[in-house]
Amino acid sequence: MTFEYLLCISKWIMSNAIEVKNIKKKFGDFVAVKDLSFEVPAGEIFGFLGPNGSGKSTSLRMMLALISPTDGSIDFFGKPLKKNRSEIMGRIGCIIEKPDFYTYLSAHENLKLFARANGVDYSKEDYTELYELVGLSGREGDKVKTYSHGMKQRLGLAQALLHNPDLIILDEPNTGLDPKGIIELRELLLKLNKEEGKTILFSSHILSEVEALCDSLIVINNGETVAQGRVEDLLSDEDLLVDIEVGNLEKGKVAFENSKWKDLLREQKGNHFRLNLPMDEIPKVNTYLIENGVELVSSSYRKRLEDYFLRITQGK
């Protein structure tokens, strides 16, 4: 049997990795989470978003059994968390906030301690494969105090993967990473999802990464849901970020200045122009530029999760 076939069978048997049903959390008179419900389909990368103070961290802590909900229920793999905590936690790997290690020990010594504490029997070959997977090969013998922030994030992911979990929950895993580290983390998460079949719940303030990685997402604010669904369904074709590169800068400037789209121009750097446009206006702009003697080098667009997020959480 192929891996793809087995993955399809497993998705059919277990449609949802997580089911959150009407959970609430009160701290005294303060209601941190009001009435939250969502499902994470097995085999997907799911985005969990919210501004600071939205109740996101409280929700994640309830999902990981660090605190108990005041009301509602949380199921993992079709089983209630309240009655099956040990079994469920054995199938979940997570990074919540920043990973914490014994900095005076090497990465390998840290992982051996975590493996022993969790009853994981790892061979030398298993560790070698894990270091290669997270990009720490050759540095596993170095003390953690010599590690950069990005390397500690990689080690945290290695720790989360030690017991080969079915579900990975990551809270802000790319915070503090440089652009190269962000790209490498993105590629690793896609590999874990597409090749290893891991379900991933992914929270991040870097919305471009959420847009690039996630199949579905939920946005919460003030402890309740403000939007959820498939990423492609939530992001409208009516408000796209369009990048146009022209061959002649001066002709391009004049053309845009005299066009009906001049008020939609958001940024211009060198020969690159960036506009907000609906989908059906893009070919019209391209045609207009060519007809006015402007050499069109490239034209591309993308939907913008950042604008959507601000609009629904801040009314912008």
Salt bridges, closest charged atoms under 4 A:
GLU19 OE1 - LYS21 NZ 3.62
GLU44 OE2 - ARG230 NH1 2.38
ASP75 OD2 - LYS21 NZ 3.45
GLU87 OE2 - LYS79 NZ 2.62
GLU97 OE2 - ARG61 NH2 3.08
ASP142 OD2 - ARG139 NE 2.28
ASP166 OD2 - ARG91 NE 2.71
ASP171 OD1 - LYS56 NZ 3.94
GLU172 OE2 - LYS56 NZ 3.51
GLU172 OE2 - HIS205 ND1 2.87
GLU184 OE1 - ARG154 NH2 1.92
GLU184 OE2 - LYS180 NZ 2.47
GLU209 OE2 - ARG186 NH2 2.65
GLU232 OE2 - ARG230 NE 3.82
ASP237 OD1 - LYS303 NZ 3.20
ASP239 OD1 - ARG304 NH2 2.74
ASP239 OD2 - ARG311 NH1 3.98
ASP243 OD1 - ARG274 NE 2.65
GLU245 OE2 - HIS272 NE2 3.93
GLU267 OE2 - LYS269 NZ 3.29
GLU267 OE1 - ARG274 NH1 3.68
GLU281 OE1 - LYS260 NZ 3.99
GLU281 OE2 - LYS284 NZ 3.10
ASP307 OD2 - ARG304 NH1 2.15
